[in-house]
Amino acid sequence: MFRPSPPYVNHDPNHNNYFSTPPPENMYWNAVYYPNWRIYRDQPPASLNFDVLSHVFYAFAWVKPDGTVYLSDEWADSQIPVAAAGDVPGTNGCLNAFALLKKKYTMLRVVLSVGGGGKGSEPFAAVARHQHSRQRFAQTALGLVQQFGIDGIDIDWEHPSDSRQGEDYVQLLATLRHHLPAPQYTLTTALPAGQWALQHINLSHASHYLDLINLMSYDFSGPWVKKCGHHAQLFSPKSPHSPEAAISCHSAVSYMVRQGVPPHKIVMGVPAYGRSFTGSKGVGHSYSGSAGEEGTFEYRDLPRPGAKEYIDDQIGAAYCVGGDGGFVTYDTPRTVHMKANYVRQNGLGGLFYWTGTGDASAHTQRDRSLVYNGFLGLFPQ
C-alpha cells in the first residue's frame, strides 16, 4: 500500500489557491469536467471553485472524418460574452475565460477534451486507423491548445470496440504524445470501468503515453439493467444480484493495475448526478421507469424533496428514497470522503467529477459540495 507523506497544501493568501506552487510527487489531483453548454445555464467558468481544483477538462471538442479537431460550439467556446468575475476581467468565449483564470490560479491545468458520447466519438475509429489522419488530429489539437493558451488534450473516445481499434487507440496516443511532449503539455484520456470495454486496450502501453487516466467509475447501473443497483459504488457487494452489480470503483481500479497501469496515473471518477429508478423497492428489485432529465438528477438537486437520504458504508454508496425520483443512487460528501481515502491508501492520482457544474456550490454549500469535500478527503487537516 502507498502511504503518503503529510499532505501538501499551499494556501496563497492573495488568490486563495491551494495549487499556487509546483506540487511534489505525492500531490493528488482534484479535477472537474466543464461542459461548454453550461454557459447557457448561467454557469460560466468562474462559477467553479478554483481554490480546490487542479485540472479542468473542457468538454467537448469534436473530430472530423479527416482527423481535424474542431470546436463543437464556437459561440460558447470563443465568442459568447463572459462577464468579469472579481479581479478576472471579462472576455469572449469560455476557453478564453479559462485562459484568464489560469493567470490567477497559476497551477491550474486546463485540458481540452475531445470526443464524448454519441456523435462526439463516432469518427474516432476511422481517424485512429490511418497515420495521416492521426497526424492531422495531433497537429490540429495542438493548434487549439496553443491558440487558447491552455495545457493539453484529453481523449474521450467511447470507446474502442475490438482489439484492432484498441491498437489504433494506442497509436493515436503515441502520435499525440509526440506532438504534445511532457511536461510542457498534459495528455489524458477518459476510459470506462467495465472490463467488457477495457479488454480491447493494452492499458500498459496506453498509460506509457499518458499523464492521467480518468476512470469513469460510474454508470454501473441505469435503464439498461433489469434490476436497479448503485451506479457508483466504491466496493462490490458480497452477493451481487447480477454481473453488472458486481462492478465497482475498486474492481475497475484493480483490473487496471493488474494490466500494468501505474496507480498514480489513475484518477477515479465521481458522478455529480444521481440515477433514478421509479416504482422500485431498491437495490436488486425491478423498477417501472425513471424520473429527471433522461433518468438523472443533478447532485445539486438531491436528495429530492420529500425523500430520505441513506448511506451504505459497507460498499460506499448513497441513495435517497421517496419524492418524485423514487430510488435515486448517487454520491454524497461522506461517500466521497471514502473514495478520497481509497485514493490515498492505494496511491492513486486523485479524483475527478462529471461534472463540476452539477455539484452543489462550493462557495455557498461547502458542507454539501462533492468537489470541496473530495479535496478535504485528499488533504485531511
C-alpha positions as CSV (number, residue, x, y, z in Angstrom):
1,M,0.0,0.0,0.0
2,F,1.2,3.5,-0.8
3,R,1.4,5.6,2.4
4,P,1.5,9.3,1.5
5,S,3.6,11.7,3.5
6,P,1.8,14.6,5.2
7,P,-0.5,16.5,2.8
8,Y,1.0,19.3,0.8
9,V,-1.2,22.4,0.9
10,N,-0.1,25.8,-0.1
11,H,-2.7,28.4,0.5
12,D,-1.9,31.6,-1.3
13,P,-3.5,34.4,0.8
14,N,-3.8,36.6,-2.3
15,H,-5.6,34.2,-4.5
16,N,-6.9,31.7,-2.0
17,N,-5.4,29.0,-4.3
18,Y,-4.0,25.7,-2.9
19,F,-2.2,24.9,-6.1
20,S,-0.1,28.0,-6.5
21,T,3.4,26.4,-6.5
22,P,4.6,23.2,-8.2
23,P,3.3,20.1,-6.3
24,P,5.6,17.3,-5.1
25,E,5.3,13.8,-6.3
26,N,2.7,12.9,-3.6
27,M,0.2,15.5,-4.8
28,Y,-3.3,14.3,-5.5
29,W,-5.3,15.8,-8.3
30,N,-8.9,17.1,-7.7
31,A,-10.4,17.8,-11.2
32,V,-13.7,18.6,-12.9
33,Y,-15.2,18.4,-16.3
34,Y,-16.7,21.6,-17.5
35,P,-19.3,21.1,-20.4
36,N,-19.3,24.1,-22.7
37,W,-23.1,24.1,-22.9
38,R,-23.3,25.1,-19.2
39,I,-22.6,28.7,-20.2
40,Y,-26.2,28.7,-21.4
41,R,-27.4,27.8,-17.9
42,D,-25.8,30.8,-16.3
43,Q,-22.8,28.7,-15.1
44,P,-19.7,30.5,-16.6
45,P,-16.2,29.2,-15.9
46,A,-15.8,31.4,-12.9
47,S,-18.7,29.6,-11.2
48,L,-16.3,26.8,-10.3
49,N,-14.4,26.8,-7.0
50,F,-10.7,27.1,-8.2
51,D,-9.5,27.1,-4.6
52,V,-9.6,23.3,-4.6
53,L,-9.2,22.4,-8.3
54,S,-6.0,21.2,-10.0
55,H,-7.5,20.5,-13.5
56,V,-10.5,21.5,-15.6
57,F,-11.3,19.2,-18.5
58,Y,-13.2,21.4,-21.1
59,A,-15.8,19.3,-22.8
60,F,-16.0,18.9,-25.8
61,A,-14.1,19.5,-29.0
62,W,-15.0,17.1,-31.8
63,V,-13.1,15.5,-34.7
64,K,-13.9,15.4,-38.4
65,P,-13.5,12.3,-40.5
66,D,-10.2,13.6,-41.9
67,G,-8.8,13.9,-38.3
68,T,-9.3,17.7,-37.9
69,V,-10.1,18.6,-34.3
70,Y,-12.5,21.5,-34.1
71,L,-14.7,23.4,-31.6
72,S,-18.1,21.8,-31.1
73,D,-19.7,25.2,-30.3
74,E,-17.7,28.2,-31.5
75,W,-20.1,30.6,-29.9
76,A,-19.8,29.1,-26.4
77,D,-16.1,28.3,-26.8
78,S,-14.7,31.5,-28.3
79,Q,-17.4,34.2,-28.9
80,I,-20.1,34.5,-26.2
81,P,-19.5,37.5,-23.9
82,V,-18.3,36.2,-20.5
83,A,-18.7,38.8,-17.8
84,A,-15.8,39.8,-15.4
85,A,-15.7,37.9,-12.1
86,G,-14.0,39.6,-9.2
87,D,-10.5,40.6,-10.4
88,V,-10.7,38.4,-13.5
89,P,-11.7,40.6,-16.5
90,G,-14.4,39.8,-18.9
91,T,-13.7,38.3,-22.3
92,N,-15.4,36.4,-25.2
93,G,-15.8,32.6,-25.0
94,C,-15.4,30.1,-22.3
95,L,-11.9,28.9,-23.4
96,N,-10.6,32.5,-23.3
97,A,-12.2,32.9,-19.8
98,F,-10.3,29.8,-18.6
99,A,-7.1,31.2,-20.0
100,L,-7.6,34.3,-17.9
101,L,-8.4,32.3,-14.8
102,K,-5.1,30.4,-15.3
103,K,-3.3,33.7,-14.8
104,K,-4.8,34.0,-11.4
105,Y,-4.7,30.3,-10.4
106,T,-1.2,29.6,-11.7
107,M,-1.1,25.9,-11.1
108,L,-4.5,25.2,-12.8
109,R,-4.3,23.0,-15.8
110,V,-7.0,23.4,-18.4
111,V,-7.2,20.4,-20.8
112,L,-9.4,20.3,-23.9
113,S,-11.4,17.1,-24.0
114,V,-12.1,15.7,-27.5
115,G,-15.0,13.3,-28.1
116,G,-17.7,12.4,-25.6
117,G,-20.7,10.2,-26.0
118,G,-22.6,9.6,-29.3
119,K,-21.7,11.9,-32.1
120,G,-18.5,13.0,-30.4
121,S,-16.9,9.6,-30.6
122,E,-18.2,8.3,-33.9
123,P,-15.3,9.4,-36.1
124,F,-12.5,8.1,-33.8
125,A,-12.3,4.5,-35.1
126,A,-11.7,5.6,-38.7
127,V,-9.4,8.6,-37.7
128,A,-7.2,6.4,-35.4
129,R,-6.7,3.8,-38.1
130,H,-4.6,5.8,-40.5
131,Q,-1.3,7.5,-39.9
132,H,-2.2,10.7,-41.9
133,S,-5.4,11.3,-40.0
134,R,-3.7,10.6,-36.7
135,Q,-1.1,13.2,-37.6
136,R,-3.8,15.7,-38.6
137,F,-5.6,15.0,-35.3
138,A,-2.5,15.7,-33.3
139,Q,-1.5,18.8,-35.3
140,T,-4.9,20.5,-35.1
141,A,-5.4,19.5,-31.4
142,L,-2.0,21.2,-30.6
143,G,-3.1,24.2,-32.7
144,L,-6.2,24.7,-30.5
145,V,-4.2,24.3,-27.3
146,Q,-1.8,26.9,-28.5
147,Q,-4.5,29.2,-29.8
148,F,-6.3,29.4,-26.4
149,G,-3.2,29.2,-24.1
150,I,-4.3,26.0,-22.4
151,D,-2.4,23.0,-21.3
152,G,-3.3,19.8,-23.2
153,I,-5.7,17.3,-24.6
154,D,-8.0,14.7,-23.1
155,I,-9.2,11.8,-25.4
156,D,-12.7,10.7,-24.6
157,W,-13.3,8.0,-27.2
158,E,-16.3,6.0,-26.1
159,H,-14.8,3.6,-26.8
160,P,-12.6,1.1,-28.8
161,S,-14.9,-1.8,-29.6
162,D,-12.4,-4.5,-30.6
163,S,-8.6,-5.3,-30.4
164,R,-7.8,-3.6,-33.7
165,Q,-9.4,-0.3,-32.5
166,G,-7.6,-0.8,-29.2
167,E,-4.3,-0.9,-31.1
168,D,-5.3,2.2,-33.1
169,Y,-6.2,4.0,-29.9
170,V,-2.7,3.4,-28.5
171,Q,-1.2,4.6,-31.8
172,L,-3.3,7.8,-31.6
173,L,-2.0,8.4,-28.1
174,A,1.6,7.9,-29.3
175,T,1.1,10.4,-32.1
176,L,-0.4,12.9,-29.7
177,R,2.4,12.5,-27.2
178,H,5.0,13.2,-29.9
179,H,3.3,16.5,-30.7
180,L,2.4,17.3,-27.1
181,P,5.6,16.4,-25.2
182,A,5.6,16.2,-21.4
183,P,5.9,18.0,-19.1
184,Q,5.0,21.1,-21.2
185,Y,1.7,19.5,-22.2
186,T,-0.8,17.3,-20.4
187,L,-2.2,14.3,-22.2
188,T,-5.0,12.3,-20.6
189,T,-7.8,10.0,-21.5
190,A,-11.2,9.0,-20.1
191,L,-12.0,5.3,-20.0
192,P,-15.0,3.3,-18.8
193,A,-14.9,1.0,-15.8
194,G,-16.2,-2.2,-17.4
195,Q,-13.8,-4.9,-18.4
196,W,-16.0,-5.5,-21.4
197,A,-14.6,-2.3,-22.9
198,L,-11.1,-2.2,-21.3
199,Q,-10.2,-5.6,-22.5
200,H,-9.7,-4.3,-26.1
201,I,-6.9,-1.9,-25.0
202,N,-3.3,-2.7,-24.0
203,L,-3.6,-0.5,-20.9
204,S,0.0,-0.7,-20.0
205,H,1.1,0.6,-23.4
206,A,-1.6,3.3,-23.3
207,S,-0.5,4.5,-19.9
208,H,3.1,4.9,-21.1
209,Y,2.0,7.9,-23.2
210,L,-0.5,9.4,-20.7
211,D,-0.2,11.6,-17.7
212,L,-3.5,10.6,-16.3
213,I,-6.4,8.1,-17.0
214,N,-9.8,9.4,-15.9
215,L,-11.5,6.3,-14.9
216,M,-15.3,6.7,-15.4
217,S,-16.2,4.8,-12.3
218,Y,-19.9,5.4,-12.5
219,D,-23.0,4.4,-14.5
220,F,-22.6,0.8,-13.2
221,S,-26.4,0.8,-13.2
222,G,-29.1,2.5,-15.2
223,P,-32.1,1.9,-17.5
224,W,-30.2,-0.8,-19.3
225,V,-30.2,-3.2,-16.3
226,K,-33.2,-5.4,-15.3
227,K,-32.9,-4.7,-11.6
228,C,-31.7,-1.5,-10.2
229,G,-28.4,-1.1,-8.3
230,H,-25.9,1.6,-7.2
231,H,-24.3,3.4,-10.1
232,A,-21.0,4.4,-8.5
233,Q,-20.3,2.1,-5.6
234,L,-16.8,2.0,-4.2
235,F,-16.9,-1.7,-3.4
236,S,-18.8,-4.6,-4.8
237,P,-21.4,-6.2,-2.5
238,K,-20.7,-9.6,-1.1
239,S,-23.6,-11.1,-3.0
240,P,-24.3,-9.0,-6.2
241,H,-27.7,-9.7,-7.7
242,S,-26.3,-9.5,-11.3
243,P,-22.9,-9.3,-13.1
244,E,-23.5,-5.6,-13.5
245,A,-24.0,-5.2,-9.8
246,A,-20.5,-6.6,-9.2
247,I,-18.8,-3.7,-10.9
248,S,-17.3,-1.2,-8.5
249,C,-14.7,1.5,-8.4
250,H,-12.4,-1.0,-6.6
251,S,-12.9,-3.7,-9.3
252,A,-12.1,-1.3,-12.1
253,V,-9.0,0.1,-10.4
254,S,-7.8,-3.4,-9.6
255,Y,-8.2,-4.5,-13.2
256,M,-6.3,-1.5,-14.5
257,V,-3.4,-2.1,-12.0
258,R,-3.3,-5.8,-12.9
259,Q,-3.0,-4.7,-16.6
260,G,0.1,-2.6,-15.8
261,V,-1.3,0.9,-15.3
262,P,0.7,2.7,-12.6
263,P,-1.7,3.5,-9.8
264,H,-0.6,7.2,-9.6
265,K,-1.9,7.7,-13.1
266,I,-5.4,6.6,-12.3
267,V,-7.9,9.4,-11.3
268,M,-11.1,7.9,-10.0
269,G,-14.4,9.4,-11.3
270,V,-17.2,10.7,-9.1
271,P,-20.6,11.4,-10.6
272,A,-22.2,14.8,-9.7
273,Y,-25.6,13.3,-10.6
274,G,-27.8,10.5,-9.5
275,R,-29.7,7.8,-11.4
276,S,-33.4,7.4,-10.8
277,F,-35.5,4.2,-10.6
278,T,-39.2,4.7,-10.1
279,G,-41.6,2.0,-8.9
280,S,-38.8,0.1,-7.1
281,K,-38.1,-1.1,-3.6
282,G,-34.4,-0.5,-4.0
283,V,-31.2,-2.4,-5.0
284,G,-31.9,-5.8,-6.5
285,H,-35.5,-5.1,-7.3
286,S,-37.3,-4.4,-10.5
287,Y,-38.5,-0.9,-11.5
288,S,-41.1,0.7,-13.7
289,G,-39.2,3.7,-15.1
290,S,-37.2,6.7,-14.2
291,A,-37.5,10.4,-13.4
292,G,-35.5,13.5,-14.0
293,E,-33.6,14.5,-17.2
294,E,-33.0,11.3,-19.1
295,G,-33.3,9.4,-15.9
296,T,-30.9,11.5,-13.9
297,F,-30.9,14.3,-11.4
298,E,-28.0,16.7,-10.8
299,Y,-26.4,16.2,-7.5
300,R,-27.2,19.8,-6.6
301,D,-30.9,18.9,-6.7
302,L,-30.5,15.8,-4.4
303,P,-32.0,14.5,-2.2
304,R,-35.4,15.0,-3.9
305,P,-38.0,17.0,-1.9
306,G,-39.7,14.6,0.5
307,A,-37.1,11.9,0.1
308,K,-34.9,10.4,2.8
309,E,-31.2,10.0,2.2
310,Y,-29.2,6.9,3.2
311,I,-25.6,5.8,3.2
312,D,-24.3,2.3,2.8
313,D,-20.9,2.3,4.5
314,Q,-20.2,-1.3,3.6
315,I,-20.0,-0.6,-0.2
316,G,-19.5,3.2,-0.2
317,A,-22.8,4.2,-1.8
318,A,-25.6,6.7,-1.1
319,Y,-29.2,6.9,-2.2
320,C,-32.5,8.6,-1.4
321,V,-36.0,7.1,-1.4
322,G,-39.2,9.0,-1.9
323,G,-40.4,12.1,-3.5
324,D,-40.6,12.3,-7.3
325,G,-37.4,10.4,-8.0
326,G,-38.3,7.0,-6.5
327,F,-34.9,5.3,-5.7
328,V,-32.0,7.6,-6.7
329,T,-28.4,6.4,-6.4
330,Y,-25.6,8.9,-6.1
331,D,-22.6,10.1,-4.1
332,T,-22.5,12.4,-1.1
333,P,-19.7,14.1,0.9
334,R,-19.5,11.0,3.1
335,T,-19.0,8.6,0.2
336,V,-16.6,11.0,-1.5
337,H,-14.5,11.0,1.7
338,M,-14.4,7.2,1.5
339,K,-13.3,7.4,-2.1
340,A,-10.6,10.0,-1.3
341,N,-9.3,7.7,1.5
342,Y,-9.2,4.9,-1.0
343,V,-7.2,7.1,-3.4
344,R,-4.7,7.9,-0.6
345,Q,-4.4,4.4,0.7
346,N,-3.8,2.9,-2.8
347,G,-1.6,5.6,-4.2
348,L,-4.0,6.7,-7.0
349,G,-3.7,10.0,-8.8
350,G,-6.8,11.7,-7.3
351,L,-10.5,12.3,-8.1
352,F,-12.4,13.9,-10.9
353,Y,-16.1,14.9,-11.1
354,W,-18.5,14.7,-14.0
355,T,-19.4,17.5,-13.9
356,G,-18.2,20.4,-11.8
357,T,-21.3,22.2,-12.7
358,G,-23.6,19.5,-11.3
359,D,-22.2,19.8,-7.9
360,A,-23.6,21.8,-5.0
361,S,-22.0,25.2,-4.8
362,A,-18.6,25.0,-3.1
363,H,-18.9,28.8,-2.5
364,T,-22.2,28.7,-0.5
365,Q,-22.8,25.0,0.3
366,R,-19.3,23.7,1.3
367,D,-20.7,21.1,3.7
368,R,-22.7,19.6,0.7
369,S,-20.2,20.1,-2.1
370,L,-18.6,16.9,-3.5
371,V,-15.6,18.7,-5.0
372,Y,-14.8,20.6,-1.8
373,N,-15.2,17.5,0.4
374,G,-13.2,15.5,-2.1
375,F,-10.4,18.0,-1.6
376,L,-10.7,17.7,2.2
377,G,-10.5,13.9,1.9
378,L,-7.4,14.0,-0.2
379,F,-5.7,16.6,2.1
380,P,-7.0,15.9,5.6
381,Q,-6.0,18.5,8.1
